[in-house]
Amino acid sequence: MAAVSLRAQAIRLLARREHARSELQQKLIAKGADPDEVRLLLDELAAQDYLSDARYVRATVAHKSGAFGRQRIIEELKSKGIARDDIETALAEAHIDDEAALHALWQRRFGRAPVDERDKARQVRFLQARGFAVSAILRLLRDRVSREPS
């Protein structure tokens, strides 16, 4: 049986989900493809609009915006080799409101003020790992504690 062509491998990966150019390049090279061949193929796929970093950024921002903070999304996209300008454009188009996302995520995940310092630390760690600022998290928790009846 003939080996699957490099182009077919790339298109199969792109059919599953959008990929950043650098991410797709790494996957194909990891499968043993020649780096120069991969670069040429990716140029061709980009010219045919099968591969688009801008589309990847928009899809990622749309997918992550409810569950992650702006900073976490930025860091993830930068780690995929996406240009800062493309990231900023996609974030501006998405109108991400970190405050609203933080409140919604906290409500879904916890829904109640922390009962003690250990619980508070657990909630802070979870929300901080999702890319929200510690100051915003502490303000949210302080507001929730003051609203609950004693």
C-alpha positions as CSV (number, residue, x, y, z in Angstrom):
1,M,0.0,0.0,0.0
2,A,1.3,3.4,-0.9
3,A,2.1,5.9,1.8
4,V,-0.3,8.7,2.2
5,S,0.9,11.8,0.4
6,L,2.1,14.8,2.4
7,R,-0.7,16.9,0.9
8,A,-3.3,14.3,1.9
9,Q,-2.0,14.2,5.5
10,A,-2.1,18.0,5.7
11,I,-5.6,18.2,4.3
12,R,-6.8,15.4,6.6
13,L,-5.5,17.4,9.6
14,L,-7.1,20.6,8.3
15,A,-10.4,18.8,7.8
16,R,-10.6,18.1,11.5
17,R,-10.0,21.6,12.7
18,E,-8.2,24.8,11.8
19,H,-4.5,24.8,12.5
20,A,-1.9,27.5,12.8
21,R,0.7,27.3,10.1
22,S,3.5,26.6,12.6
23,E,1.5,23.9,14.3
24,L,0.7,22.1,11.0
25,Q,4.4,22.4,10.0
26,Q,5.5,20.8,13.3
27,K,3.0,18.0,12.9
28,L,4.0,17.1,9.4
29,I,7.8,17.3,10.1
30,A,7.2,15.1,13.2
31,K,5.7,12.5,10.8
32,G,9.0,12.4,8.9
33,A,8.3,14.9,6.1
34,D,11.1,17.0,4.6
35,P,11.0,20.6,6.1
36,D,11.5,22.2,2.7
37,E,8.7,20.2,1.2
38,V,6.5,21.1,4.1
39,R,7.1,24.8,3.7
40,L,6.3,24.6,0.0
41,L,3.1,22.7,0.6
42,L,2.0,25.1,3.3
43,D,2.6,28.0,1.0
44,E,0.4,26.3,-1.6
45,L,-2.3,25.5,1.0
46,A,-2.3,29.1,2.2
47,A,-2.6,30.4,-1.4
48,Q,-5.6,28.1,-1.9
49,D,-7.0,29.3,1.4
50,Y,-7.0,25.9,3.0
51,L,-4.6,27.2,5.6
52,S,-5.1,30.6,7.3
53,D,-3.6,31.8,10.5
54,A,-6.3,34.6,10.7
55,R,-9.1,32.0,10.4
56,Y,-7.3,29.9,13.1
57,V,-7.1,32.8,15.4
58,R,-10.8,33.7,15.0
59,A,-11.8,30.1,15.6
60,T,-9.6,29.8,18.7
61,V,-10.8,33.1,20.2
62,A,-14.4,32.2,19.6
63,H,-13.9,28.7,21.2
64,K,-11.9,29.9,24.2
65,S,-13.6,33.2,25.0
66,G,-16.2,31.9,27.4
67,A,-13.8,29.7,29.5
68,F,-10.5,31.6,29.4
69,G,-9.3,35.1,30.1
70,R,-7.9,37.3,27.5
71,Q,-4.3,36.9,28.7
72,R,-4.5,33.1,28.5
73,I,-5.9,33.2,25.0
74,I,-3.1,35.6,23.9
75,E,-0.4,33.3,25.4
76,E,-1.8,30.2,23.8
77,L,-1.9,31.9,20.4
78,K,1.6,33.3,20.7
79,S,2.9,29.8,21.6
80,K,1.4,28.6,18.2
81,G,3.5,31.2,16.4
82,I,0.7,33.7,15.6
83,A,1.6,37.3,15.0
84,R,0.6,39.8,17.7
85,D,-1.3,41.9,15.2
86,D,-3.5,39.0,14.1
87,I,-4.2,38.2,17.8
88,E,-5.2,41.8,18.6
89,T,-7.4,42.0,15.5
90,A,-9.3,38.8,16.4
91,L,-9.7,39.8,20.1
92,A,-11.0,43.2,19.1
93,E,-13.5,41.6,16.7
94,A,-14.6,39.2,19.4
95,H,-15.3,41.9,21.9
96,I,-14.2,39.7,24.8
97,D,-15.3,41.0,28.2
98,D,-13.0,39.4,30.8
99,E,-15.1,40.6,33.7
100,A,-18.3,39.0,32.3
101,A,-16.4,35.8,31.4
102,L,-14.9,35.6,34.9
103,H,-18.3,36.0,36.6
104,A,-19.9,33.4,34.3
105,L,-17.1,30.9,34.7
106,W,-17.1,31.3,38.5
107,Q,-20.8,30.9,38.6
108,R,-20.7,27.7,36.5
109,R,-17.8,26.2,38.3
110,F,-18.4,27.3,41.9
111,G,-21.6,29.2,42.3
112,R,-21.0,30.0,45.9
113,A,-18.6,32.1,48.0
114,P,-15.6,30.2,49.4
115,V,-16.3,28.7,52.8
116,D,-12.8,29.1,54.1
117,E,-9.3,30.2,53.1
118,R,-8.5,26.8,51.6
119,D,-11.6,26.9,49.4
120,K,-10.8,30.5,48.5
121,A,-7.3,29.5,47.4
122,R,-8.7,26.7,45.3
123,Q,-11.1,29.0,43.5
124,V,-8.3,31.6,43.0
125,R,-5.9,29.0,41.5
126,F,-8.5,27.6,39.2
127,L,-9.5,31.0,37.8
128,Q,-5.9,32.2,37.7
129,A,-5.0,29.2,35.6
130,R,-7.7,30.2,33.2
131,G,-6.0,33.5,32.6
132,F,-7.8,35.9,34.8
133,A,-6.0,38.6,36.8
134,V,-5.7,37.9,40.5
135,S,-7.0,41.4,41.3
136,A,-10.2,40.7,39.4
137,I,-10.6,37.3,41.0
138,L,-10.2,38.7,44.5
139,R,-12.6,41.5,43.7
140,L,-15.2,39.0,42.5
141,L,-14.8,36.8,45.6
142,R,-14.9,39.8,47.9
143,D,-18.2,40.9,46.3
144,R,-19.7,37.5,46.6
145,V,-18.8,37.1,50.2
146,S,-20.3,40.5,51.1
147,R,-23.6,39.6,49.2
148,E,-24.2,36.3,51.0
149,P,-26.2,36.4,54.2
150,S,-24.4,35.7,57.4
